[in-house]
C-alpha cells in the first residue's frame, strides 16, 4: 500500500481509484531503429554509455546496460540483436553459480559478465527462478542472520569485557580500605594536635616503621572524632563493596567465557536452527542476544505463560481478551492493573476483557470502551441478542470470591454500555 505520505500523486489503497504511474520521458527500446540509435550514440561518450542507456531507455536495468556495453560487437548492433530476441521471446535461461557451485543469480540469457562454466542452461526462466529462490534466498537469509547474531555477540562480549575492567578497577581501589581505617585511628590517637576547622593536618604515621609524617585531608566542618568516623565509613563501605565486587568478578569472568565459547560456535554454524539453540543457551544464563524486536515478541509471548489471551489494538490502546475460564482468571488476578478498565457482559457468562490504561483510565476514549464491550459481547452467551448490556469498571473494584471457580468475579461501581450482538 502507498499512502499519500509517500506519494501525493499516486495513492494505492483499498477502495481508491487506480492511477497509473506518471509517464517517463524515456525511449522505448523495442521501437527504436538502428539509424535512430546510431544518431543518439554519436553524441555520447564511450565511457559513460552504460549510465546513458539506463537514463535514456525505459525498462533498461543497470545489469542489462552493462551487459550490452561489455559485449564484443558494436553497441548499436548488440542492442538491436538483444531486443530483437526479446521481441521474439528467444531466451536461453541460465542459472549462475559461484566457484563453490552455489547459485548466485539467474538471467534470461547467457551473460558475458560471468564465466561460461558458471552459467547453466535450463528449459525456462521459471525453472532457473525456482532453483534460485529455493536455494539462494534461504542461504542468504541464514547468512544475514548469522552475521547479525555474531555482531550482537561481539557487542555483548565487548560490553562484558568493559564491565570486567570496571569491576577490577573497583577491587584495586578497595585494596586501600585498610588504609582508611588506619587514618581514622591516627586521627583519634592525635586528636589533641588537630586544630578546629582544619582542612589538612600533619600526623605521625605509627603504622610506618620509620614513623614518618603524613598529610591527612579533613572536612573542616567536622571535629576530629567526626573526621575519624568519616574515614571508618570509607573503610566499611570499601570492605562491603569489595565483597560484592568479588562476586561480580566471578560472574563477569564466567559471562565472558560463555560469550567467547558461543561466539566461537557461532562462526561454525551452518543452519538457522543452530542460531536458535545458541540463543537459548545464552538466555539460560540471562544473556539476550536477539534483535530488539525478537526480544519484544518473545516477551509478549511469554507474558501470559501459555494462557489463551488475545491482544487487540483500538485507537492505540491495547485490549486483552480471555479465551476461556483459566485465561479469564489469569487476566483478572495476574495481568490487569488496578487502574485498568475491566469489561464483562452483564448477568451472562462472557470473556473478561481488560483495557490497559497505563495508569490513565480517564484518558481512554469512549470508542475504545465500546470496542472492548463489543469484544466481551462477541465472546459471550448473549452474542446473538439484538442488544447486549455490557458492564465496565476499574479493575480495583473487581474481586474473585474465595474458593470460587476460575473466571468467577464480583464487581461494583460499574457502568453499563449497550452494544449490538452478532
ZINORCOR-V962234 format. One record per residue. N is the residue number from 1. RES is the residue in three letters. SS is DSSP state (a for helix, b for strand, c for the rest). PSI is psi in radians with two decimals (none if undefined). NEAR is the number of other C-alpha atoms within 10 Angstrom. Layout:
N,RES,SS,PSI,NEAR  N,RES,SS,PSI,NEAR
//
This chain:
1,UNK,c,2.48,8  2,UNK,b,1.79,11  3,UNK,c,3.03,12  4,UNK,c,-0.35,12  5,UNK,c,-0.48,7  6,UNK,c,-0.54,10  7,UNK,c,1.90,10  8,UNK,c,-0.51,9  9,UNK,c,-0.69,12  10,UNK,c,1.61,17  11,UNK,c,2.32,18  12,UNK,b,1.69,16  13,UNK,c,2.71,12  14,UNK,c,2.29,8  15,UNK,c,-0.17,6  16,UNK,c,2.62,9  17,UNK,c,2.36,10  18,UNK,c,2.30,11  19,UNK,c,2.16,10  20,UNK,c,2.79,10  21,UNK,c,2.65,8  22,UNK,c,2.51,8  23,UNK,c,2.55,6  24,UNK,c,2.51,9  25,UNK,c,1.00,10  26,UNK,c,2.78,14  27,UNK,b,2.62,15  28,UNK,b,2.00,12  29,UNK,c,-0.31,19  30,UNK,c,-0.22,15  31,UNK,c,-0.05,8  32,UNK,c,2.55,13  33,UNK,c,2.88,11  34,UNK,a,-0.70,13  35,UNK,a,-0.76,10  36,UNK,a,-0.72,10  37,UNK,a,-0.75,16  38,UNK,a,-0.70,13  39,UNK,a,-0.72,10  40,UNK,a,-0.73,12  41,UNK,a,-0.46,16  42,UNK,c,-0.47,9  43,UNK,c,0.29,8  44,UNK,c,2.77,11  45,UNK,c,2.32,10  46,UNK,a,-0.49,12  47,UNK,a,-0.28,9  48,UNK,a,0.25,10  49,UNK,a,-0.51,17  50,UNK,a,-0.85,21  51,UNK,a,-0.61,14  52,UNK,a,-0.70,16  53,UNK,a,-0.77,24  54,UNK,a,-0.72,18  55,UNK,a,-0.48,17  56,UNK,a,-0.61,16  57,UNK,b,2.37,18  58,UNK,b,2.50,15  59,UNK,c,0.11,14  60,UNK,c,1.93,18  61,UNK,c,2.74,15  62,UNK,a,-0.62,14  63,UNK,a,-0.83,12  64,UNK,a,-0.69,17  65,UNK,a,-0.76,19  66,UNK,a,-0.69,17  67,UNK,a,-0.81,17  68,UNK,a,-0.69,22  69,UNK,a,-0.36,20  70,UNK,a,-0.29,16  71,UNK,c,2.80,14  72,UNK,c,-0.49,10  73,UNK,c,3.04,11  74,UNK,c,2.55,11  75,UNK,a,-0.75,18  76,UNK,a,-0.65,19  77,UNK,a,-0.80,14  78,UNK,a,-0.68,17  79,UNK,a,-0.91,22  80,UNK,a,-0.68,17  81,UNK,a,-0.73,12  82,UNK,a,-0.86,18  83,UNK,a,-0.35,16  84,UNK,a,-0.72,14  85,UNK,a,-0.61,12  86,UNK,a,-0.74,13  87,UNK,a,-0.60,10  88,UNK,c,0.01,8  89,UNK,c,0.67,10  90,UNK,c,1.54,13  91,UNK,c,2.74,16  92,UNK,c,1.32,15  93,UNK,c,2.38,22  94,UNK,b,2.49,24  95,UNK,b,2.26,25  96,UNK,b,2.27,24  97,UNK,b,2.89,20  98,UNK,c,-2.99,14  99,UNK,c,-0.45,9  100,UNK,c,0.03,7  101,UNK,c,0.11,9  102,UNK,c,2.34,15  103,UNK,b,2.35,23  104,UNK,b,-0.06,16  105,UNK,b,3.11,18  106,UNK,b,2.80,24  107,UNK,b,2.86,17  108,UNK,c,-0.21,20  109,UNK,c,2.95,17  110,UNK,c,2.56,20  111,UNK,c,2.46,19  112,UNK,c,-0.06,13  113,UNK,c,-0.11,11  114,UNK,c,2.62,12  115,UNK,c,2.56,13  116,UNK,a,-0.68,11  117,UNK,a,-0.34,10  118,UNK,a,0.11,18  119,UNK,b,2.13,21  120,UNK,b,1.99,16  121,UNK,b,2.49,19  122,UNK,c,3.00,14  123,UNK,c,-0.48,11  124,UNK,c,2.80,13  125,UNK,a,-0.53,19  126,UNK,a,-0.67,12  127,UNK,a,-0.86,15  128,UNK,a,-0.57,23  129,UNK,a,-0.76,17  130,UNK,a,-0.76,13  131,UNK,a,-0.71,16  132,UNK,a,-0.89,20  133,UNK,a,-0.42,15  134,UNK,a,-0.37,12  135,UNK,a,-0.87,13  136,UNK,a,-0.84,17  137,UNK,a,-0.79,15  138,UNK,a,-0.67,14  139,UNK,a,-0.74,17  140,UNK,a,-0.69,12  141,UNK,a,-0.77,12  142,UNK,a,-0.78,17  143,UNK,a,-0.69,16  144,UNK,a,-0.73,12  145,UNK,a,-0.69,16  146,UNK,a,-0.80,21  147,UNK,a,-0.74,14  148,UNK,a,-0.71,15  149,UNK,a,-0.76,22  150,UNK,a,-0.69,20  151,UNK,a,-0.76,14  152,UNK,a,-0.69,17  153,UNK,a,-0.74,23  154,UNK,a,-0.73,16  155,UNK,a,-0.73,13  156,UNK,a,-0.72,19  157,UNK,a,-0.75,19  158,UNK,a,-0.76,14  159,UNK,a,-0.69,13  160,UNK,a,-0.69,18  161,UNK,a,-0.65,16  162,UNK,a,-0.68,13  163,UNK,a,-0.66,16  164,UNK,a,-0.74,21  165,UNK,a,-0.71,14  166,UNK,a,-0.75,14  167,UNK,a,-0.78,20  168,UNK,a,-0.63,17  169,UNK,a,-0.69,12  170,UNK,a,-0.66,16  171,UNK,a,-0.72,20  172,UNK,a,-0.70,12  173,UNK,a,-0.62,12  174,UNK,a,-0.31,22  175,UNK,c,-0.26,13  176,UNK,c,0.08,14  177,UNK,a,-0.77,22  178,UNK,a,-0.58,15  179,UNK,a,-0.63,16  180,UNK,a,-0.73,20  181,UNK,a,-0.74,19  182,UNK,a,-0.73,17  183,UNK,a,-0.70,23  184,UNK,a,-0.73,23  185,UNK,a,-0.62,18  186,UNK,a,-0.68,18  187,UNK,a,-0.79,25  188,UNK,a,-0.70,16  189,UNK,a,-0.48,16  190,UNK,c,0.52,13  191,UNK,a,-0.60,16  192,UNK,a,-0.38,9  193,UNK,a,0.09,12  194,UNK,c,2.03,17  195,UNK,c,2.72,13  196,UNK,c,2.60,11  197,UNK,c,0.43,13  198,UNK,c,2.45,15  199,UNK,c,-0.51,13  200,UNK,b,2.75,14  201,UNK,b,2.53,16  202,UNK,b,2.10,13  203,UNK,b,2.65,20  204,UNK,b,2.23,17  205,UNK,c,1.71,17  206,UNK,c,-0.21,15  207,UNK,c,-0.15,12  208,UNK,c,2.25,10  209,UNK,c,-0.48,7  210,UNK,c,0.04,9  211,UNK,c,0.85,11  212,UNK,c,2.79,11  213,UNK,b,2.33,13  214,UNK,b,2.64,13  215,UNK,b,2.23,11  216,UNK,b,2.26,14  217,UNK,b,2.43,13  218,UNK,c,2.82,21  219,UNK,c,2.01,14  220,UNK,c,-0.29,14  221,UNK,c,-0.16,11  222,UNK,c,2.64,16  223,UNK,c,-3.12,17  224,UNK,a,-0.87,24  225,UNK,a,-0.65,15  226,UNK,a,-0.66,16  227,UNK,a,-0.66,21  228,UNK,a,-0.77,23  229,UNK,a,-0.60,18  230,UNK,a,-0.71,18  231,UNK,a,-0.61,22  232,UNK,a,-0.64,21  233,UNK,a,-0.72,16  234,UNK,a,-0.69,18  235,UNK,a,-0.87,23  236,UNK,a,-0.71,16  237,UNK,a,-0.74,13  238,UNK,a,-0.69,22  239,UNK,a,-0.86,18  240,UNK,a,-0.65,12  241,UNK,a,-0.61,15  242,UNK,a,-0.67,22  243,UNK,a,-0.75,13  244,UNK,a,-0.69,13  245,UNK,a,-0.65,22  246,UNK,a,-0.63,15  247,UNK,a,-0.77,11  248,UNK,a,-0.53,16  249,UNK,a,-0.80,20  250,UNK,a,-0.72,11  251,UNK,a,-0.74,13  252,UNK,a,-0.72,20  253,UNK,a,-0.69,15  254,UNK,a,-0.67,14  255,UNK,a,-0.75,21  256,UNK,a,-0.72,18  257,UNK,a,-0.76,13  258,UNK,a,-0.79,17  259,UNK,a,-0.72,20  260,UNK,a,-0.69,16  261,UNK,a,-0.77,11  262,UNK,a,-0.65,19  263,UNK,a,-0.69,19  264,UNK,a,-0.71,12  265,UNK,a,-0.65,14  266,UNK,a,-0.59,18  267,UNK,c,-0.24,12  268,UNK,c,-0.11,11  269,UNK,c,2.70,14  270,UNK,c,0.13,13  271,UNK,c,2.71,14  272,UNK,a,-0.65,15  273,UNK,a,-0.54,11  274,UNK,a,-0.55,15  275,UNK,a,-0.79,21  276,UNK,a,-0.71,13  277,UNK,a,-0.76,11  278,UNK,a,-0.63,18  279,UNK,a,-0.68,18  280,UNK,a,-0.65,16  281,UNK,a,-0.79,15  282,UNK,a,-0.77,19  283,UNK,a,-0.51,13  284,UNK,c,-0.38,10  285,UNK,c,0.25,11  286,UNK,c,0.33,10  287,UNK,c,2.15,16  288,UNK,c,2.03,17  289,UNK,c,0.55,22  290,UNK,c,2.88,20  291,UNK,c,2.69,13  292,UNK,a,-0.75,10  293,UNK,a,-0.56,9  294,UNK,a,-0.69,11  295,UNK,a,-0.73,13  296,UNK,a,-0.73,12  297,UNK,a,-0.76,12  298,UNK,a,-0.68,12  299,UNK,a,-0.77,11  300,UNK,a,-0.70,12  301,UNK,a,-0.58,12  302,UNK,a,-0.17,11  303,UNK,a,-0.65,12  304,UNK,c,0.06,16  305,UNK,c,0.76,11  306,UNK,c,-0.11,9  307,UNK,c,2.55,19  308,UNK,c,1.49,16  309,UNK,b,2.14,21  310,UNK,b,2.73,13  311,UNK,b,2.42,14  312,UNK,b,2.37,14  313,UNK,b,2.35,13  314,UNK,b,1.93,16  315,UNK,c,0.64,10  316,UNK,c,-0.01,9  317,UNK,b,2.49,14  318,UNK,b,2.24,16  319,UNK,b,2.31,23  320,UNK,b,2.38,23  321,UNK,b,2.12,23  322,UNK,b,2.37,25  323,UNK,c,-0.21,17  324,UNK,c,-3.14,18  325,UNK,a,-0.70,19  326,UNK,a,-0.71,16  327,UNK,a,-0.71,23  328,UNK,a,-0.77,27  329,UNK,a,-0.77,20  330,UNK,a,-0.70,21  331,UNK,a,-0.73,24  332,UNK,a,-0.80,25  333,UNK,a,-0.39,15  334,UNK,a,-0.48,10  335,UNK,a,-0.90,16  336,UNK,c,2.38,21  337,UNK,c,2.74,20  338,UNK,c,-0.57,17  339,UNK,c,0.09,19  340,UNK,c,2.66,22  341,UNK,b,2.32,25  342,UNK,b,2.27,30  343,UNK,b,2.39,31  344,UNK,b,2.48,27  345,UNK,b,2.40,29  346,UNK,c,2.21,18  347,UNK,c,0.65,10  348,UNK,c,2.52,14  349,UNK,c,2.37,17  350,UNK,b,2.99,26  351,UNK,c,2.58,26  352,UNK,c,2.25,30  353,UNK,b,2.31,31  354,UNK,b,2.29,31  355,UNK,b,2.05,29  356,UNK,c,2.16,21  357,UNK,c,-0.12,19  358,UNK,c,0.65,12  359,UNK,c,0.15,11  360,UNK,c,1.19,11  361,UNK,a,-0.54,15  362,UNK,a,-0.22,10  363,UNK,a,-0.17,9  364,UNK,c,2.14,17  365,UNK,c,2.73,12  366,UNK,a,-0.61,10  367,UNK,a,-0.60,11  368,UNK,a,-0.72,18  369,UNK,a,-0.73,20  370,UNK,a,-0.71,17  371,UNK,a,-0.72,18  372,UNK,a,-0.68,29  373,UNK,a,-0.69,28  374,UNK,a,-0.66,26  375,UNK,a,-0.73,24  376,UNK,a,-0.74,30  377,UNK,a,-0.71,32  378,UNK,a,-0.61,20  379,UNK,c,0.92,21  380,UNK,b,2.94,19  381,UNK,c,-0.23,14  382,UNK,c,0.22,21  383,UNK,c,-0.39,20  384,UNK,c,0.06,13  385,UNK,c,2.67,13  386,UNK,c,-0.59,10  387,UNK,b,2.19,14  388,UNK,b,2.13,25  389,UNK,b,2.26,22  390,UNK,b,2.23,24  391,UNK,b,2.61,21  392,UNK,b,2.49,23  393,UNK,b,2.98,20  394,UNK,b,2.58,21  395,UNK,a,-0.55,21  396,UNK,a,-0.26,16  397,UNK,a,0.20,15  398,UNK,b,2.39,18  399,UNK,b,2.67,14  400,UNK,c,2.13,16  401,UNK,c,2.53,10  402,UNK,c,2.24,8  403,UNK,c,0.03,7  404,UNK,c,2.66,9  405,UNK,c,2.87,12  406,UNK,c,2.36,15  407,UNK,c,-0.20,21  408,UNK,c,2.36,17  409,UNK,c,2.61,17  410,UNK,b,2.56,9  411,UNK,b,2.87,16  412,UNK,c,3.09,14  413,UNK,c,0.54,11  414,UNK,c,2.78,15  415,UNK,b,2.78,11  416,UNK,b,2.41,16  417,UNK,b,2.48,17  418,UNK,b,2.31,16  419,UNK,b,2.79,21  420,UNK,b,2.51,15  421,UNK,c,-3.10,16  422,UNK,c,none,13
//
